[in-house]
Amino acid sequence: MLGWEIYIHRLDSDQSLGATKLTQDSIVAHWRAGLGGYDWIKALVKIDKAKALGGNGYPFLFSAEFHVLHSSILHGTTLHQGSMVLGEDYLLPKNYLESPTINEANFSKCKPNDELYVQVWDMG
C-alpha cells in the first residue's frame, strides 16, 4: 500500500448504486493521499455521519450526504498521521495530501441532502 486515491461521486436521480457503475462522468471530486489518507471518512462513519458500504481497497466504498462532505470537497480533508513512502521511482512525503480536483458541473448539481459515494482505492 502506497496511499489512497479518493473519488467522490454523485448519481443522477434516475440511477441507483446497484444498477450503475461509478464512472468518470459521476465524479464530483478526486484527490490522492498518503498512508492514513482516508481516516477522515472512517471518522465520519464512527460518528454516524457516513456509512461504510464495504470493499477491500479495490475500492472501499462509503456514502454520506453532500452537506457532510461539502467542506472536504472544497478545502480538502484534515491532515492525517501518514508516514513517508519511498518506492523505486517515487516519494510520497509524510502526511501527503493533494488538494481536491473538483468537477464544477457535478458539484453545482449537488443539493445538501444528496447521497454521495466515496470510493477509496489502494494506490499500491
Rosetta silent file (secondary structure, phi, psi, omega in degrees, C-alpha in Angstrom):
SEQUENCE: MLGWEIYIHRLDSDQSLGATKLTQDSIVAHWRAGLGGYDWIKALVKIDKAKALGGNGYPFLFSAEFHVLHSSILHGTTLHQGSMVLGEDYLLPKNYLESPTINEANFSKCKPNDELYVQVWDMG
SCORE:     score description
SCORE:     0.000 S_00000001
   1 L     0.000  126.831 -178.775    0.000    0.000    0.000 S_00000001
   2 L  -104.474  -26.233 -174.944    1.409    3.334   -1.108 S_00000001
   3 L   160.659 -162.610 -171.663   -1.505    5.588   -0.324 S_00000001
   4 E  -133.569  141.136  172.665   -5.049    6.202   -1.406 S_00000001
   5 E  -109.259  124.065 -171.483   -6.843    7.617   -4.423 S_00000001
   6 E  -116.421  129.588  177.984  -10.182    9.103   -3.384 S_00000001
   7 E  -124.448  134.457  172.802  -13.148    9.775   -5.645 S_00000001
   8 E  -111.676  127.780 -175.295  -16.439   11.346   -4.622 S_00000001
   9 E  -118.457  150.654  173.799  -19.345   10.539   -6.930 S_00000001
  10 E  -124.742  130.474  176.398  -22.845   11.857   -7.417 S_00000001
  11 L  -100.095  144.176  174.470  -25.527    9.753   -9.097 S_00000001
  12 L   -68.734  160.113 -174.291  -28.411   11.301  -11.007 S_00000001
  13 L   -61.403  -23.551 -179.705  -31.876   10.740   -9.527 S_00000001
  14 L   -90.427    4.268  179.826  -32.704    8.059  -12.105 S_00000001
  15 L  -109.035  153.180  172.314  -29.609    5.996  -11.206 S_00000001
  16 L  -129.358  156.422 -176.702  -29.016    3.642   -8.317 S_00000001
  17 L   -61.036  -39.041 -178.710  -25.750    2.344   -6.952 S_00000001
  18 L   -71.500  -24.982 -173.869  -26.697   -1.242   -7.730 S_00000001
  19 L   -97.596   -6.989 -176.575  -27.722   -0.502  -11.297 S_00000001
  20 L  -141.576  151.938  172.937  -24.790    1.617  -12.388 S_00000001
  21 L   -88.563  149.703  174.808  -21.051    1.725  -12.042 S_00000001
  22 L   -76.581  119.370 -172.014  -19.454    4.832  -10.650 S_00000001
  23 L  -116.694  175.002  175.133  -17.869    6.394  -13.724 S_00000001
  24 H   -56.535  -34.999 -178.044  -15.732    9.378  -14.687 S_00000001
  25 H   -67.575  -20.513 -176.964  -18.973   11.191  -15.563 S_00000001
  26 H   -98.567    1.604 -175.951  -20.238   10.964  -11.981 S_00000001
  27 E   -71.306  129.802  172.965  -17.110   12.346  -10.252 S_00000001
  28 E   -95.155  -41.774 -179.564  -17.633   15.394   -8.046 S_00000001
  29 E  -154.684  159.860 -178.444  -14.066   15.496   -6.685 S_00000001
  30 E  -151.482  141.927  172.199  -10.850   13.498   -6.701 S_00000001
  31 E  -160.353  169.320  176.717   -7.542   13.571   -4.801 S_00000001
  32 E  -117.802  149.939  179.481   -4.663   11.409   -3.617 S_00000001
  33 E  -145.290  155.442  177.598   -3.399   10.951   -0.095 S_00000001
  34 L   -78.594 -166.755  178.830   -0.647    9.019    1.618 S_00000001
  35 L   -55.920  137.044 -176.923   -0.986    6.370    4.285 S_00000001
  36 L    82.845    2.956 -172.408   -3.773    7.277    6.684 S_00000001
  37 L   -74.758   -3.532  172.636   -5.340    9.455    3.981 S_00000001
  38 L  -118.625   18.590  175.599   -8.850    8.119    4.348 S_00000001
  39 H   -58.561  -30.934 -177.825   -9.004    8.304    8.145 S_00000001
  40 H   -61.289  -40.473 -178.381  -11.350   11.307    7.746 S_00000001
  41 H   -76.925  -33.949  175.453  -14.167    9.213    6.223 S_00000001
  42 H   -63.625  -36.420  177.050  -13.669    6.422    8.776 S_00000001
  43 H   -65.395  -37.706  177.023  -14.041    9.075   11.494 S_00000001
  44 H   -65.919  -34.673  176.388  -17.331   10.208    9.906 S_00000001
  45 H   -64.236  -43.346 -177.974  -18.563    6.601    9.992 S_00000001
  46 H   -60.910  -28.957 -179.445  -17.740    6.372   13.715 S_00000001
  47 L  -104.940   18.698  175.064  -19.963    9.378   14.469 S_00000001
  48 L    61.360   31.629  174.318  -22.772    8.175   12.137 S_00000001
  49 L  -103.632   -4.165  176.324  -22.306   10.934    9.552 S_00000001
  50 L  -147.280  164.223  178.805  -21.241    8.443    6.864 S_00000001
  51 E  -122.034  136.806  172.193  -21.838    4.769    6.093 S_00000001
  52 E   -86.836  124.695 -176.731  -19.255    2.118    5.271 S_00000001
  53 E  -106.406    6.890  176.266  -20.601    0.108    2.324 S_00000001
  54 E   106.051 -171.086  179.274  -17.831   -2.469    2.160 S_00000001
  55 E   115.084  174.708 -174.933  -14.919   -3.185   -0.090 S_00000001
  56 L  -135.645   17.244 -177.004  -11.338   -4.300    0.159 S_00000001
  57 L    99.015   -5.934  179.046   -9.318   -1.326   -1.070 S_00000001
  58 L  -129.467   50.030   -2.865  -10.174   -2.012   -4.721 S_00000001
  59 L  -106.202  178.322  158.997  -12.119    0.042   -3.692 S_00000001
  60 E   -84.088  150.993 -179.191  -13.534    0.657   -0.249 S_00000001
  61 E  -132.180  134.623  179.069  -16.924    2.335   -0.594 S_00000001
  62 E  -133.104  163.349  171.234  -18.637    4.827    1.707 S_00000001
  63 E  -137.119  152.459  176.537  -21.636    7.134    1.445 S_00000001
  64 E  -162.787  157.352  178.306  -22.518   10.441    3.075 S_00000001
  65 E   -75.328  152.073 -177.325  -24.775   13.376    2.370 S_00000001
  66 H   -53.670  -43.381 -177.209  -23.378   16.317    0.435 S_00000001
  67 H   -61.982  -25.744  177.577  -23.643   18.734    3.368 S_00000001
  68 H   -75.916  -37.208 -175.658  -21.336   16.422    5.367 S_00000001
  69 H   -91.566  -11.478 -173.388  -18.739   16.202    2.570 S_00000001
  70 H   -49.471  -52.247 -177.274  -19.006   19.799    1.325 S_00000001
  71 H   -64.790  -41.008  178.898  -16.065   21.185    3.301 S_00000001
  72 H   -63.249  -36.981  179.289  -13.805   18.211    2.483 S_00000001
  73 H   -67.823  -45.895 -176.326  -14.552   18.643   -1.221 S_00000001
  74 H   -75.546  -38.899 -169.246  -13.871   22.390   -1.225 S_00000001
  75 H  -117.656   -3.062 -176.224  -10.974   22.614    1.215 S_00000001
  76 L    89.335  168.549 -177.648   -9.520   19.120    1.470 S_00000001
  77 L   -90.821  170.354  177.697   -9.606   16.747    4.374 S_00000001
  78 L   -67.514  151.937  177.744   -7.935   17.063    7.720 S_00000001
  79 L   -64.900  147.638 -179.069   -4.294   16.080    7.915 S_00000001
  80 L  -117.181  175.741 -177.764   -3.656   12.505    8.890 S_00000001
  81 L  -102.290   59.368  179.300   -0.730   10.777   10.529 S_00000001
  82 L   -85.822  152.875  177.582    0.763    9.086    7.494 S_00000001
  83 L   -96.584  167.032  177.106    4.387    8.141    7.197 S_00000001
  84 L   -67.971  141.403  177.277    6.716    8.843    4.285 S_00000001
  85 E  -118.712  122.010 -179.111    6.504    6.266    1.495 S_00000001
  86 E  -115.905  120.218  178.158    9.640    5.633   -0.551 S_00000001
  87 L  -113.769 -171.615 -178.906    9.384    3.498   -3.670 S_00000001
  88 L   -63.777  -38.334 -176.906   11.676    2.618   -6.534 S_00000001
  89 L  -136.069   28.038 -179.921   10.852    5.751   -8.518 S_00000001
  90 L  -155.804  162.091  175.387    8.670    7.907   -6.263 S_00000001
  91 E  -142.671  125.080  170.931    8.465    9.527   -2.863 S_00000001
  92 E  -107.060  118.239 -178.309    5.303   10.471   -1.006 S_00000001
  93 L   -65.397  162.084  176.471    6.172   12.821    1.863 S_00000001
  94 L   -53.361  136.068  178.423    4.877   12.284    5.376 S_00000001
  95 L    61.762   28.875 -178.234    1.159   13.212    5.635 S_00000001
  96 L   -55.323  130.411  179.944    0.902   13.549    1.815 S_00000001
  97 E  -155.650  119.528  176.586   -2.428   15.043    0.786 S_00000001
  98 L   -81.730  156.632  168.339   -3.404   16.629   -2.540 S_00000001
  99 L   -74.967  144.899 -179.371   -5.931   19.405   -2.864 S_00000001
 100 L   -64.846  142.244  167.727   -9.157   18.120   -4.402 S_00000001
 101 E   -95.484  122.918 -172.987   -9.758   18.455   -8.129 S_00000001
 102 E  -108.328  133.344  170.940  -13.420   19.439   -8.430 S_00000001
 103 L   -87.055  100.352 -173.749  -15.774   18.781  -11.326 S_00000001
 104 H   -57.962  -38.503 -178.750  -17.659   22.091  -11.122 S_00000001
 105 H   -63.227  -45.457  179.023  -20.627   20.868  -13.201 S_00000001
 106 H   -71.888  -37.954  178.588  -21.281   17.894  -10.911 S_00000001
 107 H   -59.860  -43.232 -176.818  -20.515   19.881   -7.762 S_00000001
 108 H   -68.854  -18.631  177.498  -23.089   22.532   -8.705 S_00000001
 109 H   -79.740  -16.586 -173.781  -25.796   19.858   -9.114 S_00000001
 110 L   -72.204  134.512  173.584  -25.414   18.703   -5.504 S_00000001
 111 L  -107.613  154.514 -173.384  -28.144   19.509   -3.001 S_00000001
 112 L   -49.255  -39.669 -176.100  -27.484   19.371    0.771 S_00000001
 113 L   -96.166    7.512  176.374  -29.220   16.022    1.324 S_00000001
 114 L   -63.254  136.787  176.072  -27.951   14.279   -1.825 S_00000001
 115 E   -82.036  123.352  176.420  -26.258   10.985   -1.072 S_00000001
 116 E  -109.967  155.907 -178.328  -22.694   10.969   -2.411 S_00000001
 117 E  -116.875  133.003 -177.937  -20.431    7.947   -2.719 S_00000001
 118 E  -110.736  114.367  174.254  -16.796    7.932   -1.676 S_00000001
 119 E   -97.455  133.001  177.549  -14.525    5.413   -3.370 S_00000001
 120 E  -122.077  109.339 -177.474  -11.147    4.839   -1.725 S_00000001
 121 E  -101.371  132.539  173.761   -8.715    2.972   -3.963 S_00000001
 122 E   -68.988  122.354 -179.159   -5.447    1.482   -2.720 S_00000001
 123 L   -79.038   -5.978 -177.171   -2.702    3.030   -4.890 S_00000001
 124 L  -100.835    0.000    0.000   -0.377    0.093   -4.267 S_00000001
